[in-house]
Amino acid sequence: MSRLPFGPSAGKPSGPPSAPRQVTVGQLAAMIDRALKDALPTGVRVVGEIGQFRERTHWYFDLKDADAVISCAMWQSAARKAGFTPRTGQQVVATGRVEFYAKQGRTQFIVDRLEPVGVGALELAYRKLVEELRGLGYFAQDRKRVIPVFPRRVAIVTSRSAAALQDVLDTVGRRCPGLPLALVDVRVQGDGAAEQIAWAIRSIGMRHAELGVDVVLVTRGGGSMEDLWAFNERVVAEAIVASPIPVVAAIGHETDTTIAELVADLRCATPTQAAMRIAPDAAAHRRQLDSIAARLAGGVGRQIALNAERLRGAARHAAFSDPMLVVQNRVQGLARITKDLRRAAAERVQACERRLDELDRRLHRCRPDAEYARREILLRDASARLRIAMRERVRRVDIERPGRSLQHAIRQALAAREAGLLALARGLDLVGPHNVLRRGFTMTLRADGTVLRSAADVGPGELIRTRLADGSITSVVGNESDRVAVRDVPPARARSVKPRRKNEQAREQSADLAREQLDLFGGGG
C-alpha cells in the first residue's frame, strides 16, 4: 500500500521549538519602517473626513471614516498649493505616503496633495476669489465703462501664435479695415502668464494717450481650466479694474467664464464677437450715411420749396405790388390818430380849466384875509352896539340918579351882584354834604362807590367805606356775633383849608369883571 505524500504527522517539528531572536528598539523600528516601505506603494490616495484640523506652520489633522482614524501631516510647501483651507468635517481626497517616525514611535500619513471631494482645488480657489472680488465691488455694473463707438486704436493683449488673434484680425479687416490695431505679445498660460498679462494692461493704460489707444482687448482661445487659469489670477483682475480705458475680455469658449471676463467692462463669448463689438461696421455706417444724406437732401428740398412758395406769396402782397397804397393807408391812419389826439388834448385842457376855476372860487371863499375882514366887521358892529347899550344904561342912571358918575354906577351894580352871589353861597353851604358831616353825621359807601341806604343792601364779608368830616374808614361787614374788622383806617387828617370868606372871593370876581368893562370903554364915559 502506497503512502500518501502528507500524513497526520506531517509538518510537526521533530524537536522542541526554538526561542525568538532578540533585537533592540532601533532595530525593531528599522524593521517596521522597512516593512511599511516594502509593503505599501509610494503614492496612496485616501478618501476620508477631516478631523481635529490644526493650522500652524504646517497642517496637522486626522483622516477618519466609520472604521479607523489616520494621523496626517501636510508640510507648508504642500499646503500653499492646496488652494483652500480644509475645515473639520469636510470630505477630502488626500494623496501622499506613509512614514514611520522612530524617535516618536508614530506612523503618519504625509499628504502631498489635498482636494475636496466633488470640487477640484482650482474650482474652489476660483469660487473663493470670485466671492472676494464681488465683495470689493469689482463686478458692479455701475463701475464699468462704455465702449466707444469709433475707437481711434485697439490694443490686443494675447499671444502672437494664438488662434484667437487671427480671428480678431479677420473680423476687424472685414468690418472696418481702417481701424488701427496694436498687438502686445504675452504668454496666455503657464508660469508667469498672469504677471505678463497684468503688466501689458498696466503699460497700455499708462501710455494710452500717447499711443492713441481707446480700447484694450484681452483674448485667447479655449482650453481646460488649468490652461485658462492665468486669467483667474487676482493680479490680472486688479490691472483691469485700474485701467484708465475700457477693457474687453473674450477668453476661451462660450461656456468658459474667467474672472478677467467678469471684471472687464465688456465680456464677449468669443474673440470674433469681441472684434464685432469693438470694430464699427463700415458697410452699415456707409448705409446709414447714405440714408442720412438722402433725408437731408429731401429736407433741404422741401424747405427750399416752402420758402419759394412763401416768397411768391409775399411778392403778391400789396406792400410789394403797390407800395404807395400801403403808404397812403398809413398816412390816413396817422391823420385820424392825430385828429383824435388833438381833440382829446383839447377836452382835457378844458376840463382842467374848469377844475381850476372851481378851486379858485373855493379858495377865494375860504381865504383867511376875507374871513378875517368879515369877522372884524362883526366885531366892530358888536362893539358899537355894546357902547350904545352901555351909554344908554348910563344915561338912564343919570336920569334916575343925577350926579353919579359911570364908575359909581358900575360899582353899585357890582355890589348888588356880590350880595346876590353871597346869598346863594350861604344857601348852598347850608344844604351841602360837607356841612352835614361836620355836624357829626356820616355817609356809608359800597365798594363800587354807591351810597348805602339800607342795612339790608349789604351782606357778611362785603367791604364798605364810611366817610366822616375829617377822613374815611374802610370795614368788612360781619355776622351779628362777630366783631367788626377794621382795615386800612387812614389817620384822621383835618382838611387844611385856609379860612377865606366867600364874600371876599365874590368881591374879587366882581372887581375883575369891572376892570374888564372899564378897559372896554377906555376908563369910563
C-alpha positions as CSV (number, residue, x, y, z in Angstrom):
1,M,0.0,0.0,0.0
2,S,1.4,3.3,-1.1
3,R,1.8,6.1,1.3
4,L,0.2,9.5,1.0
5,P,2.5,12.3,0.5
6,F,1.1,14.0,3.6
7,G,0.2,12.2,6.8
8,P,-1.2,13.2,10.2
9,S,2.3,13.8,11.4
10,A,3.4,15.9,8.5
11,G,4.6,19.4,9.4
12,K,5.3,18.7,13.1
13,P,8.7,19.7,14.4
14,S,10.8,16.8,15.2
15,G,12.3,18.6,18.3
16,P,11.4,21.3,20.9
17,P,10.6,24.9,19.4
18,S,13.4,27.5,19.1
19,A,13.3,30.8,21.0
20,P,12.7,34.2,19.1
21,R,15.7,36.3,18.1
22,Q,16.4,39.2,20.5
23,V,16.6,42.8,18.8
24,T,16.9,46.4,20.0
25,V,14.2,49.1,19.8
26,G,16.1,50.8,17.0
27,Q,16.3,47.5,15.1
28,L,12.6,46.9,15.5
29,A,11.8,50.5,14.3
30,A,14.0,49.9,11.3
31,M,12.2,46.6,10.6
32,I,8.8,48.4,10.8
33,D,9.9,51.2,8.5
34,R,11.3,48.8,6.0
35,A,8.2,46.6,6.2
36,L,6.0,49.7,5.5
37,K,8.0,50.9,2.6
38,D,8.2,47.4,1.1
39,A,4.5,46.6,1.6
40,L,2.9,50.0,0.6
41,P,3.1,51.9,-2.7
42,T,4.9,55.2,-2.9
43,G,1.7,57.2,-3.6
44,V,-1.6,56.5,-1.9
45,R,-4.9,58.3,-2.4
46,V,-7.1,58.2,0.7
47,V,-10.7,59.4,1.0
48,G,-11.8,60.5,4.4
49,E,-13.2,63.1,6.7
50,I,-11.1,65.9,8.2
51,G,-10.9,65.6,12.0
52,Q,-9.1,67.8,14.5
53,F,-7.6,70.2,12.0
54,R,-4.8,72.3,13.4
55,E,-3.2,75.0,11.3
56,R,0.3,76.0,12.4
57,T,3.3,76.5,10.1
58,H,2.3,73.1,8.8
59,W,-1.1,71.4,8.8
60,Y,-1.9,68.6,11.2
61,F,-5.2,66.7,11.0
62,D,-6.8,63.3,11.1
63,L,-8.4,61.4,8.3
64,K,-11.2,59.2,9.6
65,D,-14.2,57.1,8.5
66,A,-16.5,54.8,10.3
67,D,-13.8,52.1,10.8
68,A,-10.5,53.9,11.6
69,V,-8.5,57.1,12.1
70,I,-5.2,58.0,10.5
71,S,-2.9,60.8,11.7
72,C,-1.8,63.1,8.9
73,A,0.6,65.9,8.3
74,M,0.9,68.3,5.4
75,W,4.1,70.5,5.2
76,Q,3.9,74.2,4.5
77,S,5.2,73.9,0.9
78,A,2.4,71.5,0.0
79,A,-0.2,73.4,2.0
80,R,0.4,76.6,-0.1
81,K,-0.5,74.7,-3.2
82,A,-3.8,73.3,-1.9
83,G,-5.8,76.4,-3.0
84,F,-8.2,76.1,0.0
85,T,-8.1,75.6,3.8
86,P,-9.8,72.4,4.9
87,R,-12.2,72.5,7.8
88,T,-13.2,69.9,10.3
89,G,-15.8,67.5,9.0
90,Q,-15.0,68.2,5.3
91,Q,-14.7,65.2,2.9
92,V,-11.3,65.3,1.1
93,V,-9.1,63.1,-1.1
94,A,-5.5,63.1,0.3
95,T,-2.6,61.9,-1.9
96,G,0.7,61.0,-0.1
97,R,2.8,58.4,1.6
98,V,3.0,56.5,4.9
99,E,6.1,57.2,7.1
100,F,7.2,55.8,10.4
101,Y,8.9,58.2,12.9
102,A,11.2,56.1,15.0
103,K,12.0,58.8,17.6
104,Q,8.3,59.3,18.4
105,G,7.1,55.8,17.6
106,R,4.4,57.3,15.4
107,T,3.1,56.3,12.0
108,Q,1.8,59.3,9.9
109,F,0.3,59.8,6.5
110,I,2.3,62.6,4.8
111,V,-0.1,64.4,2.5
112,D,1.4,65.9,-0.7
113,R,-1.9,66.9,-2.3
114,L,-5.3,67.6,-0.9
115,E,-8.5,68.0,-2.8
116,P,-12.1,68.4,-1.6
117,V,-14.5,65.7,-2.6
118,G,-16.7,66.7,-5.5
119,V,-14.9,70.0,-6.2
120,G,-11.3,70.4,-7.5
121,A,-8.8,72.7,-5.8
122,L,-8.8,75.1,-8.8
123,E,-12.6,75.3,-8.8
124,L,-12.6,76.0,-5.0
125,A,-9.9,78.7,-5.4
126,Y,-11.9,80.2,-8.3
127,R,-15.0,80.4,-6.2
128,K,-13.2,81.9,-3.2
129,L,-11.6,84.7,-5.3
130,V,-15.0,85.4,-7.0
131,E,-16.7,85.9,-3.7
132,E,-13.8,88.1,-2.5
133,L,-13.8,90.3,-5.6
134,R,-17.6,90.6,-5.6
135,G,-17.4,92.0,-2.1
136,L,-14.9,94.6,-3.3
137,G,-17.3,95.7,-6.0
138,Y,-15.2,94.6,-8.9
139,F,-18.2,93.1,-10.7
140,A,-20.6,96.1,-10.2
141,Q,-22.2,97.3,-13.4
142,D,-22.1,101.0,-12.4
143,R,-18.3,100.7,-12.2
144,K,-17.9,99.5,-15.8
145,R,-17.3,102.0,-18.6
146,V,-18.9,102.3,-22.0
147,I,-17.1,101.1,-25.1
148,P,-16.5,103.9,-27.6
149,V,-18.4,103.6,-30.9
150,F,-15.4,104.8,-33.0
151,P,-12.2,103.9,-31.2
152,R,-9.0,105.5,-32.5
153,R,-6.9,102.4,-31.9
154,V,-7.4,99.0,-30.3
155,A,-4.7,97.2,-28.3
156,I,-4.9,93.4,-28.3
157,V,-3.3,91.6,-25.4
158,T,-2.7,87.9,-26.4
159,S,-0.1,85.5,-27.8
160,R,1.3,86.1,-31.2
161,S,0.7,82.4,-32.0
162,A,-2.9,82.3,-30.6
163,A,-5.7,81.3,-33.0
164,A,-7.9,84.0,-31.4
165,L,-5.6,86.7,-32.8
166,Q,-6.2,85.6,-36.3
167,D,-10.0,85.5,-35.7
168,V,-9.8,89.1,-34.4
169,L,-7.7,90.3,-37.4
170,D,-10.0,88.7,-39.9
171,T,-13.2,90.1,-38.3
172,V,-11.8,93.7,-38.0
173,G,-10.5,93.5,-41.6
174,R,-14.0,92.7,-42.9
175,R,-15.9,95.2,-40.8
176,C,-13.6,98.2,-40.6
177,P,-10.3,97.9,-42.5
178,G,-9.2,101.4,-41.5
179,L,-9.2,100.7,-37.7
180,P,-5.6,100.6,-36.4
181,L,-4.7,97.6,-34.2
182,A,-1.7,97.2,-31.8
183,L,-0.5,93.7,-30.6
184,V,1.0,93.2,-27.2
185,D,2.6,89.7,-27.3
186,V,2.3,87.9,-23.9
187,R,2.1,84.4,-22.5
188,V,-1.5,83.2,-22.1
189,Q,-0.9,80.1,-20.0
190,G,1.7,78.6,-17.7
191,D,4.0,80.1,-15.1
192,G,4.4,83.8,-15.3
193,A,1.5,84.3,-17.7
194,A,-0.7,86.2,-15.3
195,E,2.1,88.7,-14.5
196,Q,2.7,89.3,-18.2
197,I,-0.9,89.9,-18.9
198,A,-1.3,92.3,-15.9
199,W,2.0,94.2,-17.0
200,A,0.6,94.6,-20.5
201,I,-2.7,96.1,-19.4
202,R,-1.0,98.5,-17.0
203,S,1.6,99.6,-19.6
204,I,-1.1,100.3,-22.2
205,G,-3.1,102.3,-19.6
206,M,-0.2,104.5,-18.7
207,R,0.6,105.3,-22.4
208,H,-2.9,105.2,-23.9
209,A,-2.9,109.0,-24.6
210,E,0.5,108.8,-26.3
211,L,-0.4,105.7,-28.3
212,G,-4.0,106.8,-29.1
213,V,-5.5,103.6,-27.7
214,D,-9.1,103.8,-26.7
215,V,-9.9,100.1,-26.0
216,V,-7.9,97.1,-24.7
217,L,-8.9,93.6,-25.9
218,V,-7.7,90.7,-23.8
219,T,-8.3,87.4,-25.6
220,R,-7.2,83.8,-26.1
221,G,-8.6,80.5,-27.4
222,G,-10.3,77.7,-25.5
223,G,-8.7,75.2,-23.2
224,S,-9.0,73.4,-19.8
225,M,-9.4,75.3,-16.6
226,E,-5.7,74.8,-15.9
227,D,-4.9,76.3,-19.3
228,L,-7.1,79.4,-18.6
229,W,-6.0,79.8,-15.0
230,A,-3.8,82.8,-15.8
231,F,-6.9,84.8,-16.4
232,N,-8.3,83.8,-13.0
233,E,-5.4,85.4,-11.0
234,R,-6.0,88.4,-8.8
235,V,-3.2,90.4,-10.3
236,V,-5.0,90.4,-13.7
237,A,-8.3,91.4,-12.2
238,E,-6.7,94.3,-10.4
239,A,-4.9,95.5,-13.5
240,I,-8.3,95.5,-15.4
241,V,-10.0,97.5,-12.7
242,A,-7.2,100.1,-12.5
243,S,-7.1,100.6,-16.3
244,P,-8.0,104.1,-17.3
245,I,-9.6,102.9,-20.6
246,P,-12.3,100.3,-21.2
247,V,-11.2,96.6,-21.3
248,V,-13.0,94.0,-23.4
249,A,-12.4,90.3,-22.5
250,A,-13.0,87.3,-24.7
251,I,-11.3,84.2,-23.3
252,G,-12.0,80.6,-24.2
253,H,-15.3,79.2,-25.5
254,E,-18.7,80.5,-24.7
255,T,-19.0,78.1,-21.7
256,D,-15.8,79.3,-20.2
257,T,-16.1,82.1,-17.6
258,T,-13.0,83.6,-16.2
259,I,-12.5,86.2,-13.5
260,A,-11.0,88.6,-16.1
261,E,-14.2,88.4,-18.1
262,L,-16.3,89.1,-15.0
263,V,-14.2,92.2,-14.1
264,A,-13.9,93.5,-17.7
265,D,-16.1,96.4,-18.9
266,L,-17.5,94.1,-21.6
267,R,-17.5,90.3,-21.8
268,C,-17.8,88.6,-25.2
269,A,-18.3,84.9,-25.7
270,T,-15.7,84.5,-28.4
271,P,-12.8,86.6,-29.9
272,T,-14.9,87.0,-33.1
273,Q,-17.8,88.5,-31.1
274,A,-15.4,90.8,-29.3
275,A,-14.0,92.1,-32.6
276,M,-17.5,92.7,-33.9
277,R,-18.4,94.7,-30.7
278,I,-15.3,96.9,-30.9
279,A,-14.9,97.5,-34.6
280,P,-17.6,99.6,-36.2
281,D,-19.3,98.1,-39.3
282,A,-18.1,100.2,-42.1
283,A,-20.8,99.0,-44.5
284,A,-23.6,99.6,-42.0
285,H,-22.2,103.1,-41.3
286,R,-22.0,103.8,-45.0
287,R,-25.6,102.8,-45.5
288,Q,-26.5,104.9,-42.5
289,L,-24.6,107.9,-44.0
290,D,-26.4,107.4,-47.3
291,S,-29.8,107.3,-45.6
292,I,-28.9,110.5,-43.6
293,A,-27.7,112.2,-46.8
294,A,-31.0,111.2,-48.6
295,R,-33.1,112.5,-45.7
296,L,-31.0,115.7,-45.5
297,A,-31.4,116.3,-49.3
298,G,-35.2,115.7,-49.0
299,G,-35.5,118.0,-46.1
300,V,-33.5,120.7,-47.8
301,G,-35.6,120.4,-51.0
302,R,-38.8,120.6,-49.0
303,Q,-37.6,123.7,-47.1
304,I,-36.5,125.3,-50.4
305,A,-39.9,124.7,-51.9
306,L,-41.7,126.0,-48.8
307,N,-39.6,129.2,-48.8
308,A,-40.1,129.7,-52.6
309,E,-43.9,129.5,-52.1
310,R,-43.7,131.9,-49.2
311,L,-41.6,134.2,-51.4
312,R,-44.2,134.1,-54.2
313,G,-47.0,134.8,-51.7
314,A,-45.0,137.8,-50.4
315,A,-44.5,139.1,-53.9
316,R,-48.2,139.1,-54.4
317,H,-48.8,141.2,-51.3
318,A,-49.8,144.8,-51.8
319,A,-46.7,146.0,-50.0
320,F,-44.7,144.8,-52.9
321,S,-47.1,145.1,-55.7
322,D,-48.2,148.7,-54.9
323,P,-46.1,150.2,-52.1
324,M,-47.7,153.7,-52.3
325,L,-51.1,152.2,-51.4
326,V,-49.6,150.9,-48.2
327,V,-48.0,154.3,-47.5
328,Q,-51.3,156.2,-48.2
329,N,-53.2,153.8,-45.8
330,R,-50.6,154.5,-43.1
331,V,-50.8,158.3,-43.7
332,Q,-54.6,158.3,-43.4
333,G,-54.4,156.3,-40.2
334,L,-51.8,158.7,-38.9
335,A,-54.1,161.6,-39.7
336,R,-57.0,160.0,-37.8
337,I,-54.8,159.4,-34.8
338,T,-53.5,163.0,-34.9
339,K,-57.1,164.3,-35.0
340,D,-58.3,162.2,-32.2
341,L,-55.2,163.1,-30.1
342,R,-55.8,166.8,-30.6
343,R,-59.5,166.5,-29.7
344,A,-58.7,164.6,-26.6
345,A,-56.0,167.1,-25.6
346,A,-58.4,170.0,-26.0
347,E,-61.1,168.3,-24.0
348,R,-58.5,167.5,-21.3
349,V,-57.4,171.2,-21.2
350,Q,-61.0,172.4,-20.9
351,A,-61.7,170.0,-18.1
352,C,-58.6,171.1,-16.2
353,E,-59.5,174.8,-16.7
354,R,-63.0,174.2,-15.3
355,R,-61.5,172.4,-12.4
356,L,-59.0,175.2,-11.8
357,D,-61.8,177.8,-11.8
358,E,-63.8,175.8,-9.3
359,L,-60.8,175.5,-7.0
360,D,-60.1,179.2,-7.3
361,R,-63.6,180.1,-6.3
362,R,-63.4,177.7,-3.3
363,L,-60.1,179.2,-2.3
364,H,-61.5,182.8,-2.7
365,R,-64.4,181.9,-0.4
366,C,-62.0,180.3,2.2
367,R,-59.2,182.9,2.1
368,P,-58.0,183.9,5.6
369,D,-57.9,187.6,4.9
370,A,-61.5,187.6,3.7
371,E,-62.6,185.7,6.8
372,Y,-60.6,188.0,9.0
373,A,-62.2,191.0,7.4
374,R,-65.7,189.6,7.8
375,R,-65.1,188.7,11.5
376,E,-63.6,192.2,12.0
377,I,-66.7,193.8,10.7
378,L,-68.9,191.7,13.0
379,L,-66.6,192.5,16.0
380,R,-66.8,196.3,15.2
381,D,-70.6,196.1,14.9
382,A,-70.9,194.3,18.2
383,S,-68.5,196.8,19.9
384,A,-70.6,199.7,18.6
385,R,-73.8,198.2,19.8
386,L,-72.3,197.4,23.2
387,R,-71.1,201.0,23.6
388,I,-74.5,202.3,22.6
389,A,-76.1,200.0,25.2
390,M,-73.7,201.0,27.9
391,R,-74.2,204.7,27.2
392,E,-77.9,204.1,27.2
393,R,-77.6,202.4,30.6
394,V,-75.5,205.3,32.0
395,R,-77.9,207.8,30.6
396,R,-80.8,206.1,32.4
397,V,-78.8,206.1,35.7
398,D,-78.0,209.7,35.3
399,I,-81.7,210.5,34.7
400,E,-82.8,208.4,37.7
401,R,-80.0,209.4,40.0
402,P,-78.4,212.6,38.8
403,G,-74.9,213.4,39.8
404,R,-73.5,209.9,39.8
405,S,-70.6,209.0,37.5
406,L,-70.3,205.9,35.4
407,Q,-67.7,204.3,37.7
408,H,-70.0,204.8,40.6
409,A,-72.8,203.1,38.7
410,I,-70.6,200.2,37.9
411,R,-69.5,199.8,41.5
412,Q,-73.1,199.9,42.7
413,A,-74.1,197.2,40.1
414,L,-71.2,195.0,41.2
415,A,-72.1,195.4,44.9
416,A,-75.6,194.3,44.1
417,R,-74.3,191.3,42.2
418,E,-71.9,190.4,45.0
419,A,-74.7,190.5,47.6
420,G,-76.7,188.1,45.5
421,L,-73.8,185.7,45.0
422,L,-73.1,185.6,48.8
423,A,-76.7,184.8,49.5
424,L,-76.5,181.9,47.0
425,A,-73.3,180.6,48.6
426,R,-74.8,180.6,52.1
427,G,-77.8,178.7,50.9
428,L,-75.5,176.1,49.1
429,D,-73.4,175.7,52.2
430,L,-76.3,175.0,54.4
431,V,-77.5,172.1,52.3
432,G,-74.1,170.8,51.2
433,P,-72.9,167.2,52.4
434,H,-69.7,168.5,54.0
435,N,-71.7,170.8,56.3
436,V,-73.8,167.9,57.3
437,L,-70.7,165.7,58.0
438,R,-69.2,168.5,60.2
439,R,-72.3,168.3,62.4
440,G,-71.5,164.7,63.3
441,F,-73.2,162.7,60.6
442,T,-71.5,160.0,58.4
443,M,-72.1,158.6,54.9
444,T,-71.5,154.9,54.1
445,L,-70.5,153.8,50.6
446,R,-70.3,150.4,49.0
447,A,-67.2,149.1,47.2
448,D,-68.4,150.3,43.9
449,G,-68.9,153.9,45.3
450,T,-72.7,153.9,45.6
451,V,-74.4,155.2,48.7
452,L,-75.6,152.6,51.2
453,R,-79.2,153.5,52.1
454,S,-80.3,150.3,54.0
455,A,-78.7,147.7,56.1
456,A,-80.4,145.0,54.0
457,D,-78.3,146.1,51.0
458,V,-75.1,144.5,52.2
459,G,-74.2,141.0,53.4
460,P,-71.5,139.5,55.6
461,G,-68.0,139.8,54.2
462,E,-68.7,142.8,52.0
463,L,-66.3,145.7,52.0
464,I,-67.8,149.2,52.9
465,R,-66.3,152.7,53.4
466,T,-67.6,155.2,55.9
467,R,-66.9,158.9,55.2
468,L,-66.6,161.4,58.0
469,A,-65.9,165.1,58.1
470,D,-62.1,164.6,58.5
471,G,-61.5,161.2,56.8
472,S,-62.9,157.8,55.9
473,I,-63.0,154.3,57.5
474,T,-62.9,151.0,55.5
475,S,-64.5,148.0,57.1
476,V,-65.9,144.5,56.4
477,V,-69.5,143.6,57.3
478,G,-69.6,140.6,59.7
479,N,-72.3,138.5,61.4
480,E,-74.1,139.7,64.5
481,S,-71.9,137.5,66.7
482,D,-68.6,138.7,65.1
483,R,-66.7,141.8,65.9
484,V,-66.3,144.4,63.3
485,A,-63.0,144.1,61.4
486,V,-61.4,147.4,60.5
487,R,-59.0,147.6,57.6
488,D,-56.8,150.3,56.2
489,V,-58.0,153.0,58.5
490,P,-56.1,156.1,57.5
491,P,-55.1,158.6,60.2
492,A,-57.6,161.4,60.5
493,R,-56.4,164.3,58.6
494,A,-58.1,167.6,59.0
495,R,-58.5,169.5,55.8
496,S,-56.1,172.3,55.7
497,V,-58.4,174.8,54.2
498,K,-57.3,178.4,54.7
499,P,-60.0,180.5,56.3
500,R,-61.3,182.6,53.5
501,R,-64.5,184.3,53.4
502,K,-66.8,183.7,50.5
503,N,-67.7,187.3,50.3
504,E,-64.1,188.2,49.6
505,Q,-64.0,185.7,46.7
506,A,-67.1,187.1,45.2
507,R,-65.7,190.7,45.7
508,E,-62.5,189.8,43.8
509,Q,-64.5,188.2,41.0
510,S,-66.7,191.3,40.7
511,A,-63.6,193.6,40.7
512,D,-62.1,191.5,37.8
513,L,-65.3,191.9,35.9
514,A,-65.4,195.6,36.5
515,R,-61.8,196.1,35.3
516,E,-62.6,194.3,32.1
517,Q,-65.6,196.6,31.4
518,L,-63.6,199.7,32.2
519,D,-60.9,198.6,29.8
520,L,-63.5,198.1,27.2
521,F,-64.8,201.7,27.5
522,G,-61.4,203.3,28.0
523,G,-61.7,204.1,31.7
524,G,-65.3,205.5,31.8
525,G,-67.9,207.7,30.0
